[in-house]
Every structure is written in structure tokens, then in C-alpha cells.
Amino acid sequence: MSDEPSAETTGGDVRPVVFTIHGTNDAHPESRGPLWWQSGSTFEAQLLSELARRGVSGVEIIPHHWSGANSDADRLAAARALAKRIDAAARQSRPVALLGHSHGGNIVMEAVTQGRAGRHVRRIATFGSPFFHRRLKAVPWLIAAFQILLGLVITPIMAGYIVLVLQSTSGPRIEAALLFSVVALLGIAGLYAGAGKIFRRQLQQWNARRTIKPEHWLAVHSPRDEAMRVLEAAGALKPSYVTVESARRSLDAFAALAGVVGTLGVFAWFGGYFLEPIVSKIKSGNYGFATLVDFTFLLLVPVVFVAIAGIFRLLARLGGAWAYASILNMLIHAGVVGAAYGGDDAFHLTGVSRVPPVVPSVRELRIAARDLGGIDDRAVFEAAHKVYDGIVATDEGGIGDPDLMWKRLSDALYHNAYMRDGPVAAAVADHLASGLRQSATPN
């Protein structure tokens, strides 16, 4: 199988194409192999067989490669690349379907919101996908708002200057008009870019809901899916990482430091006032009692220290500790969620759901069976024992290699069992066949 849609035709019809999109940590440079999304895999053979039974033959399965990193930036880049491949297949009038597992489902969701890509997709099936809810982060939002404001201010001013210059009868009118026109165009470009950043998500959702019919999307998931449960918990749980009492102790410790720094600052600022009479007396040779009295300004040191430290301690007890704890908890939780979700792009990934938020009321296949893909609690337990025994027996160093451990355990996880489940493959074939049997006219 090639990595790009072929243009083979029979009797004026073209072969349907199914793009497979793997999830996190499941990347491989080869398009052929045993992984579910690769050509030649057991899942591909089973799916093609089930489709043939339903009267759909000649389907081309094409893997969509991406990094597989837990990175929102990488997922969005993969989505843009997938949207281009969908458009390329549509230009050949080829029926298109998408299969995504885990975060591959997020790539699918982002791809079908872009341009006309969603309009060309006949059917979508996703397995165990924790679909992200997202909003623009504060800094990109403020930059976008500034671009909009700048565009709204500069553009009409430059337009007014252009009118005044063209009405003038002296000076380099054309040159000035061209200069003001360039500035006006920059303002318009900034306005467009800023509005695009702020409203792009809403426009994408509107586009998806307009082009993707809910019955065209099948979301397969199981309550036993451990990966989805972990990500759901990461977004839902908001424990108190920092208590108010511990925040108060931290602020009390900081109060002492603030007292030292503040005291040094005060005397550095007013040092000349206090030292000038002492220096004058010493230069004149006066080492008497009057000079000693001038050194009494040092008694102000503890007073200033206690005053500054006392202010910070008082603020800590008047709500400062609570505010400090709240801010720390918010930042820590955002960091934990960001690490779990891979939120390294311009969007806050605020939570996950088992159905795509951009297309409400999609079809769902909830798999509550204990033996999804032949996996049950006993199988997981036995697989863990086999992994441990294998490491001890062969001394391959697997415990020190998280990637190797993950690969060994992956077959014993519910999250990776969807594509090994016969009923799931049959249900997906039913779903795809109803769309791929249609004529090549886009939705």
C-alpha cells in the first residue's frame, strides 16, 4: 500500500480510501507492519474482510504518520497534514473514511474542522479517544486582542490620511498615499489575524457541525479504558496541593526575608542623610560623645525590620495566605493537566470527553464487556507477571527503559484492545460500509 491515495479507477468509479491515525506512543516510520494502523496488520485484514462481506471491496487503507508525541502542537500539525490529504483524495472523487485511536481521534477531530475537509469525509470511527475541550491561552488572547485594537484604530486613521493627501494640491501625494495605504493594509492584516485567533475555534466548530452529520461519526469507548479514565481524572480532580496553613508558613518565612531586604533598601536610600554628620565629625577629628550619639540611628534597624516583616505577616493573616495558596494550586494543577494532556500549543486543554465536542450527539458504541479484545483483569495480572519474570530471567534492563516496559504491557491494556475485538471490527465495518457504498458525490 502506498502512503498517498492512488488514482486507480474502474468503470469511472474510484476506490474508497480509509486513513488510519494512531495514538500517542504508537508511531513507527514504516507504513507496513503489525501495528493496527499499518498496512498488512491483522486489523486491516479483518476490516477489509468485514467490508467485503457487506459489499464494499477495493478499499485502500493508508496510514497517516505523525510523531506520536504527547504534544498538542504535534497533534495540530498532524491534523493540518491530514486535512490536506483528505482534500487531495476528494479532488480524485474518492470516498474518504477516517479511523483514529486514542489521541489519533483528536487529530481526526481537528482535521475535519478545517476548511472543506469535513465535507469530504463519509464516515469516521474513533476508538478510546479522549476528545479535548480547548480555549485560547491568556497571552495569545491578549496579543490577538491587541492586534484587533490596533487594526481598528490604525485603519480608519490611515484611510483618512489617504483622502486628505489625495485632495491636497501640493507635495508628493502619490508617495504619501502609497505609504499610508501600506500602513492601512498592515492594520487590516493585524485585525484579520487577531480576529482569526480569537474566533477560529468557534468558526471551526460551526464548520464541523455544518459539514459532519452526527450519524457519520462512531465513537467507540469502554468504561474499562484505563487511559481515558486517567485523563478524565486529571482534568476533574483539583486537590489542594498547597494548604492555607502551609502558605501562611511560607509567607511568614518570606516576611523575614522581606524585612531584611526592605531594611537594607531603606538605609541604602537614606544612608547619606544619617552618615553625613558622622563623616563630617570624623573628618574634623571630633571623636567625642556627639559623634557617638549620631550612631544611634542604628537603633532604627530593628524597628524598620519589625515594621516591614509585620506588614507581610499581617497580610498573610488577612487573606494573603489563602490567595497565595489558591494561586499556587491553580498553577500546579494547570501544570499537571498540561503535562498529562501535552498542552504545549496556544490552547488550554481544559478537559476531555468521550465524544467529540465539535459534533454533538454522535453515534456511540459503549463496550462494557469484561473481555474487550480478549482482555480481562486476570489477563492484565498475568501479563504483568510475565513481564516481570521475563525481565528477571533475561536481565534486559526493561525496568530502566520506560518505553520498553510500555511496549511490553500495551497488549495487556484495555485502551489498546479495541482493534483486537471482533465485534468492534464488525461494528466499524457496518458503520463504514453504509457511507462507502454511496456514490462519489461529497456530503
Secondary structure as a PSIPRED ss2 file (coil, helix, strand):
# PSIPRED VFORMAT (PSIPRED V4.0)

   1 M C   1.000  0.000  0.000
   2 S C   1.000  0.000  0.000
   3 D C   1.000  0.000  0.000
   4 E C   1.000  0.000  0.000
   5 P C   1.000  0.000  0.000
   6 S C   1.000  0.000  0.000
   7 A C   1.000  0.000  0.000
   8 E C   1.000  0.000  0.000
   9 T E   0.000  0.000  1.000
  10 T E   0.000  0.000  1.000
  11 G C   1.000  0.000  0.000
  12 G C   1.000  0.000  0.000
  13 D E   0.000  0.000  1.000
  14 V E   0.000  0.000  1.000
  15 R C   1.000  0.000  0.000
  16 P C   1.000  0.000  0.000
  17 V E   0.000  0.000  1.000
  18 V E   0.000  0.000  1.000
  19 F E   0.000  0.000  1.000
  20 T E   0.000  0.000  1.000
  21 I E   0.000  0.000  1.000
  22 H C   1.000  0.000  0.000
  23 G C   1.000  0.000  0.000
  24 T C   1.000  0.000  0.000
  25 N C   1.000  0.000  0.000
  26 D C   1.000  0.000  0.000
  27 A C   1.000  0.000  0.000
  28 H C   1.000  0.000  0.000
  29 P C   1.000  0.000  0.000
  30 E C   1.000  0.000  0.000
  31 S C   1.000  0.000  0.000
  32 R E   0.000  0.000  1.000
  33 G C   1.000  0.000  0.000
  34 P C   1.000  0.000  0.000
  35 L C   1.000  0.000  0.000
  36 W C   1.000  0.000  0.000
  37 W C   1.000  0.000  0.000
  38 Q C   1.000  0.000  0.000
  39 S E   0.000  0.000  1.000
  40 G C   1.000  0.000  0.000
  41 S C   1.000  0.000  0.000
  42 T H   0.000  1.000  0.000
  43 F H   0.000  1.000  0.000
  44 E H   0.000  1.000  0.000
  45 A H   0.000  1.000  0.000
  46 Q H   0.000  1.000  0.000
  47 L H   0.000  1.000  0.000
  48 L H   0.000  1.000  0.000
  49 S H   0.000  1.000  0.000
  50 E H   0.000  1.000  0.000
  51 L H   0.000  1.000  0.000
  52 A H   0.000  1.000  0.000
  53 R H   0.000  1.000  0.000
  54 R C   1.000  0.000  0.000
  55 G C   1.000  0.000  0.000
  56 V C   1.000  0.000  0.000
  57 S C   1.000  0.000  0.000
  58 G C   1.000  0.000  0.000
  59 V C   1.000  0.000  0.000
  60 E E   0.000  0.000  1.000
  61 I E   0.000  0.000  1.000
  62 I E   0.000  0.000  1.000
  63 P E   0.000  0.000  1.000
  64 H E   0.000  0.000  1.000
  65 H C   1.000  0.000  0.000
  66 W C   1.000  0.000  0.000
  67 S C   1.000  0.000  0.000
  68 G C   1.000  0.000  0.000
  69 A C   1.000  0.000  0.000
  70 N C   1.000  0.000  0.000
  71 S C   1.000  0.000  0.000
  72 D H   0.000  1.000  0.000
  73 A H   0.000  1.000  0.000
  74 D H   0.000  1.000  0.000
  75 R H   0.000  1.000  0.000
  76 L H   0.000  1.000  0.000
  77 A H   0.000  1.000  0.000
  78 A H   0.000  1.000  0.000
  79 A H   0.000  1.000  0.000
  80 R H   0.000  1.000  0.000
  81 A H   0.000  1.000  0.000
  82 L H   0.000  1.000  0.000
  83 A H   0.000  1.000  0.000
  84 K H   0.000  1.000  0.000
  85 R H   0.000  1.000  0.000
  86 I H   0.000  1.000  0.000
  87 D H   0.000  1.000  0.000
  88 A H   0.000  1.000  0.000
  89 A H   0.000  1.000  0.000
  90 A H   0.000  1.000  0.000
  91 R H   0.000  1.000  0.000
  92 Q C   1.000  0.000  0.000
  93 S C   1.000  0.000  0.000
  94 R C   1.000  0.000  0.000
  95 P C   1.000  0.000  0.000
  96 V E   0.000  0.000  1.000
  97 A E   0.000  0.000  1.000
  98 L E   0.000  0.000  1.000
  99 L E   0.000  0.000  1.000
 100 G E   0.000  0.000  1.000
 101 H E   0.000  0.000  1.000
 102 S C   1.000  0.000  0.000
 103 H C   1.000  0.000  0.000
 104 G H   0.000  1.000  0.000
 105 G H   0.000  1.000  0.000
 106 N H   0.000  1.000  0.000
 107 I H   0.000  1.000  0.000
 108 V H   0.000  1.000  0.000
 109 M H   0.000  1.000  0.000
 110 E H   0.000  1.000  0.000
 111 A H   0.000  1.000  0.000
 112 V H   0.000  1.000  0.000
 113 T C   1.000  0.000  0.000
 114 Q C   1.000  0.000  0.000
 115 G C   1.000  0.000  0.000
 116 R C   1.000  0.000  0.000
 117 A H   0.000  1.000  0.000
 118 G H   0.000  1.000  0.000
 119 R H   0.000  1.000  0.000
 120 H H   0.000  1.000  0.000
 121 V E   0.000  0.000  1.000
 122 R E   0.000  0.000  1.000
 123 R E   0.000  0.000  1.000
 124 I E   0.000  0.000  1.000
 125 A E   0.000  0.000  1.000
 126 T E   0.000  0.000  1.000
 127 F E   0.000  0.000  1.000
 128 G C   1.000  0.000  0.000
 129 S C   1.000  0.000  0.000
 130 P C   1.000  0.000  0.000
 131 F E   0.000  0.000  1.000
 132 F E   0.000  0.000  1.000
 133 H E   0.000  0.000  1.000
 134 R E   0.000  0.000  1.000
 135 R E   0.000  0.000  1.000
 136 L E   0.000  0.000  1.000
 137 K C   1.000  0.000  0.000
 138 A H   0.000  1.000  0.000
 139 V H   0.000  1.000  0.000
 140 P H   0.000  1.000  0.000
 141 W H   0.000  1.000  0.000
 142 L H   0.000  1.000  0.000
 143 I H   0.000  1.000  0.000
 144 A H   0.000  1.000  0.000
 145 A H   0.000  1.000  0.000
 146 F H   0.000  1.000  0.000
 147 Q H   0.000  1.000  0.000
 148 I H   0.000  1.000  0.000
 149 L H   0.000  1.000  0.000
 150 L H   0.000  1.000  0.000
 151 G H   0.000  1.000  0.000
 152 L H   0.000  1.000  0.000
 153 V H   0.000  1.000  0.000
 154 I H   0.000  1.000  0.000
 155 T H   0.000  1.000  0.000
 156 P H   0.000  1.000  0.000
 157 I H   0.000  1.000  0.000
 158 M H   0.000  1.000  0.000
 159 A H   0.000  1.000  0.000
 160 G H   0.000  1.000  0.000
 161 Y H   0.000  1.000  0.000
 162 I H   0.000  1.000  0.000
 163 V H   0.000  1.000  0.000
 164 L H   0.000  1.000  0.000
 165 V H   0.000  1.000  0.000
 166 L H   0.000  1.000  0.000
 167 Q H   0.000  1.000  0.000
 168 S C   1.000  0.000  0.000
 169 T C   1.000  0.000  0.000
 170 S C   1.000  0.000  0.000
 171 G C   1.000  0.000  0.000
 172 P C   1.000  0.000  0.000
 173 R H   0.000  1.000  0.000
 174 I H   0.000  1.000  0.000
 175 E H   0.000  1.000  0.000
 176 A H   0.000  1.000  0.000
 177 A H   0.000  1.000  0.000
 178 L H   0.000  1.000  0.000
 179 L H   0.000  1.000  0.000
 180 F H   0.000  1.000  0.000
 181 S H   0.000  1.000  0.000
 182 V H   0.000  1.000  0.000
 183 V H   0.000  1.000  0.000
 184 A H   0.000  1.000  0.000
 185 L H   0.000  1.000  0.000
 186 L H   0.000  1.000  0.000
 187 G H   0.000  1.000  0.000
 188 I H   0.000  1.000  0.000
 189 A H   0.000  1.000  0.000
 190 G H   0.000  1.000  0.000
 191 L H   0.000  1.000  0.000
 192 Y H   0.000  1.000  0.000
 193 A H   0.000  1.000  0.000
 194 G H   0.000  1.000  0.000
 195 A H   0.000  1.000  0.000
 196 G H   0.000  1.000  0.000
 197 K H   0.000  1.000  0.000
 198 I H   0.000  1.000  0.000
 199 F H   0.000  1.000  0.000
 200 R H   0.000  1.000  0.000
 201 R H   0.000  1.000  0.000
 202 Q H   0.000  1.000  0.000
 203 L H   0.000  1.000  0.000
 204 Q H   0.000  1.000  0.000
 205 Q H   0.000  1.000  0.000
 206 W H   0.000  1.000  0.000
 207 N H   0.000  1.000  0.000
 208 A H   0.000  1.000  0.000
 209 R H   0.000  1.000  0.000
 210 R H   0.000  1.000  0.000
 211 T H   0.000  1.000  0.000
 212 I C   1.000  0.000  0.000
 213 K C   1.000  0.000  0.000
 214 P H   0.000  1.000  0.000
 215 E H   0.000  1.000  0.000
 216 H H   0.000  1.000  0.000
 217 W E   0.000  0.000  1.000
 218 L E   0.000  0.000  1.000
 219 A E   0.000  0.000  1.000
 220 V E   0.000  0.000  1.000
 221 H E   0.000  0.000  1.000
 222 S C   1.000  0.000  0.000
 223 P C   1.000  0.000  0.000
 224 R C   1.000  0.000  0.000
 225 D C   1.000  0.000  0.000
 226 E H   0.000  1.000  0.000
 227 A H   0.000  1.000  0.000
 228 M H   0.000  1.000  0.000
 229 R H   0.000  1.000  0.000
 230 V H   0.000  1.000  0.000
 231 L H   0.000  1.000  0.000
 232 E H   0.000  1.000  0.000
 233 A H   0.000  1.000  0.000
 234 A H   0.000  1.000  0.000
 235 G H   0.000  1.000  0.000
 236 A H   0.000  1.000  0.000
 237 L C   1.000  0.000  0.000
 238 K C   1.000  0.000  0.000
 239 P C   1.000  0.000  0.000
 240 S C   1.000  0.000  0.000
 241 Y C   1.000  0.000  0.000
 242 V C   1.000  0.000  0.000
 243 T C   1.000  0.000  0.000
 244 V H   0.000  1.000  0.000
 245 E H   0.000  1.000  0.000
 246 S H   0.000  1.000  0.000
 247 A H   0.000  1.000  0.000
 248 R H   0.000  1.000  0.000
 249 R H   0.000  1.000  0.000
 250 S H   0.000  1.000  0.000
 251 L H   0.000  1.000  0.000
 252 D H   0.000  1.000  0.000
 253 A H   0.000  1.000  0.000
 254 F H   0.000  1.000  0.000
 255 A H   0.000  1.000  0.000
 256 A H   0.000  1.000  0.000
 257 L H   0.000  1.000  0.000
 258 A H   0.000  1.000  0.000
 259 G H   0.000  1.000  0.000
 260 V H   0.000  1.000  0.000
 261 V H   0.000  1.000  0.000
 262 G H   0.000  1.000  0.000
 263 T H   0.000  1.000  0.000
 264 L H   0.000  1.000  0.000
 265 G H   0.000  1.000  0.000
 266 V H   0.000  1.000  0.000
 267 F H   0.000  1.000  0.000
 268 A H   0.000  1.000  0.000
 269 W H   0.000  1.000  0.000
 270 F H   0.000  1.000  0.000
 271 G H   0.000  1.000  0.000
 272 G H   0.000  1.000  0.000
 273 Y H   0.000  1.000  0.000
 274 F H   0.000  1.000  0.000
 275 L H   0.000  1.000  0.000
 276 E H   0.000  1.000  0.000
 277 P H   0.000  1.000  0.000
 278 I H   0.000  1.000  0.000
 279 V H   0.000  1.000  0.000
 280 S H   0.000  1.000  0.000
 281 K H   0.000  1.000  0.000
 282 I H   0.000  1.000  0.000
 283 K H   0.000  1.000  0.000
 284 S C   1.000  0.000  0.000
 285 G C   1.000  0.000  0.000
 286 N C   1.000  0.000  0.000
 287 Y C   1.000  0.000  0.000
 288 G C   1.000  0.000  0.000
 289 F H   0.000  1.000  0.000
 290 A H   0.000  1.000  0.000
 291 T H   0.000  1.000  0.000
 292 L H   0.000  1.000  0.000
 293 V H   0.000  1.000  0.000
 294 D H   0.000  1.000  0.000
 295 F H   0.000  1.000  0.000
 296 T H   0.000  1.000  0.000
 297 F H   0.000  1.000  0.000
 298 L H   0.000  1.000  0.000
 299 L H   0.000  1.000  0.000
 300 L H   0.000  1.000  0.000
 301 V H   0.000  1.000  0.000
 302 P H   0.000  1.000  0.000
 303 V H   0.000  1.000  0.000
 304 V H   0.000  1.000  0.000
 305 F H   0.000  1.000  0.000
 306 V H   0.000  1.000  0.000
 307 A H   0.000  1.000  0.000
 308 I H   0.000  1.000  0.000
 309 A H   0.000  1.000  0.000
 310 G H   0.000  1.000  0.000
 311 I H   0.000  1.000  0.000
 312 F H   0.000  1.000  0.000
 313 R H   0.000  1.000  0.000
 314 L H   0.000  1.000  0.000
 315 L H   0.000  1.000  0.000
 316 A H   0.000  1.000  0.000
 317 R H   0.000  1.000  0.000
 318 L H   0.000  1.000  0.000
 319 G H   0.000  1.000  0.000
 320 G H   0.000  1.000  0.000
 321 A H   0.000  1.000  0.000
 322 W H   0.000  1.000  0.000
 323 A H   0.000  1.000  0.000
 324 Y H   0.000  1.000  0.000
 325 A H   0.000  1.000  0.000
 326 S H   0.000  1.000  0.000
 327 I H   0.000  1.000  0.000
 328 L H   0.000  1.000  0.000
 329 N H   0.000  1.000  0.000
 330 M H   0.000  1.000  0.000
 331 L H   0.000  1.000  0.000
 332 I H   0.000  1.000  0.000
 333 H H   0.000  1.000  0.000
 334 A H   0.000  1.000  0.000
 335 G H   0.000  1.000  0.000
 336 V H   0.000  1.000  0.000
 337 V H   0.000  1.000  0.000
 338 G H   0.000  1.000  0.000
 339 A H   0.000  1.000  0.000
 340 A H   0.000  1.000  0.000
 341 Y H   0.000  1.000  0.000
 342 G C   1.000  0.000  0.000
 343 G C   1.000  0.000  0.000
 344 D C   1.000  0.000  0.000
 345 D C   1.000  0.000  0.000
 346 A C   1.000  0.000  0.000
 347 F E   0.000  0.000  1.000
 348 H E   0.000  0.000  1.000
 349 L E   0.000  0.000  1.000
 350 T E   0.000  0.000  1.000
 351 G E   0.000  0.000  1.000
 352 V E   0.000  0.000  1.000
 353 S E   0.000  0.000  1.000
 354 R C   1.000  0.000  0.000
 355 V C   1.000  0.000  0.000
 356 P C   1.000  0.000  0.000
 357 P C   1.000  0.000  0.000
 358 V C   1.000  0.000  0.000
 359 V C   1.000  0.000  0.000
 360 P C   1.000  0.000  0.000
 361 S C   1.000  0.000  0.000
 362 V C   1.000  0.000  0.000
 363 R E   0.000  0.000  1.000
 364 E E   0.000  0.000  1.000
 365 L E   0.000  0.000  1.000
 366 R E   0.000  0.000  1.000
 367 I C   1.000  0.000  0.000
 368 A C   1.000  0.000  0.000
 369 A C   1.000  0.000  0.000
 370 R C   1.000  0.000  0.000
 371 D C   1.000  0.000  0.000
 372 L H   0.000  1.000  0.000
 373 G H   0.000  1.000  0.000
 374 G H   0.000  1.000  0.000
 375 I C   1.000  0.000  0.000
 376 D C   1.000  0.000  0.000
 377 D H   0.000  1.000  0.000
 378 R H   0.000  1.000  0.000
 379 A H   0.000  1.000  0.000
 380 V H   0.000  1.000  0.000
 381 F H   0.000  1.000  0.000
 382 E H   0.000  1.000  0.000
 383 A H   0.000  1.000  0.000
 384 A H   0.000  1.000  0.000
 385 H H   0.000  1.000  0.000
 386 K H   0.000  1.000  0.000
 387 V H   0.000  1.000  0.000
 388 Y H   0.000  1.000  0.000
 389 D H   0.000  1.000  0.000
 390 G H   0.000  1.000  0.000
 391 I H   0.000  1.000  0.000
 392 V H   0.000  1.000  0.000
 393 A H   0.000  1.000  0.000
 394 T H   0.000  1.000  0.000
 395 D C   1.000  0.000  0.000
 396 E C   1.000  0.000  0.000
 397 G C   1.000  0.000  0.000
 398 G H   0.000  1.000  0.000
 399 I H   0.000  1.000  0.000
 400 G H   0.000  1.000  0.000
 401 D C   1.000  0.000  0.000
 402 P H   0.000  1.000  0.000
 403 D H   0.000  1.000  0.000
 404 L H   0.000  1.000  0.000
 405 M H   0.000  1.000  0.000
 406 W H   0.000  1.000  0.000
 407 K H   0.000  1.000  0.000
 408 R H   0.000  1.000  0.000
 409 L H   0.000  1.000  0.000
 410 S H   0.000  1.000  0.000
 411 D C   1.000  0.000  0.000
 412 A C   1.000  0.000  0.000
 413 L C   1.000  0.000  0.000
 414 Y H   0.000  1.000  0.000
 415 H H   0.000  1.000  0.000
 416 N H   0.000  1.000  0.000
 417 A C   1.000  0.000  0.000
 418 Y H   0.000  1.000  0.000
 419 M H   0.000  1.000  0.000
 420 R H   0.000  1.000  0.000
 421 D C   1.000  0.000  0.000
 422 G H   0.000  1.000  0.000
 423 P H   0.000  1.000  0.000
 424 V H   0.000  1.000  0.000
 425 A H   0.000  1.000  0.000
 426 A H   0.000  1.000  0.000
 427 A H   0.000  1.000  0.000
 428 V H   0.000  1.000  0.000
 429 A H   0.000  1.000  0.000
 430 D H   0.000  1.000  0.000
 431 H H   0.000  1.000  0.000
 432 L H   0.000  1.000  0.000
 433 A H   0.000  1.000  0.000
 434 S H   0.000  1.000  0.000
 435 G H   0.000  1.000  0.000
 436 L H   0.000  1.000  0.000
 437 R C   1.000  0.000  0.000
 438 Q C   1.000  0.000  0.000
 439 S C   1.000  0.000  0.000
 440 A C   1.000  0.000  0.000
 441 T C   1.000  0.000  0.000
 442 P C   1.000  0.000  0.000
 443 N C   1.000  0.000  0.000
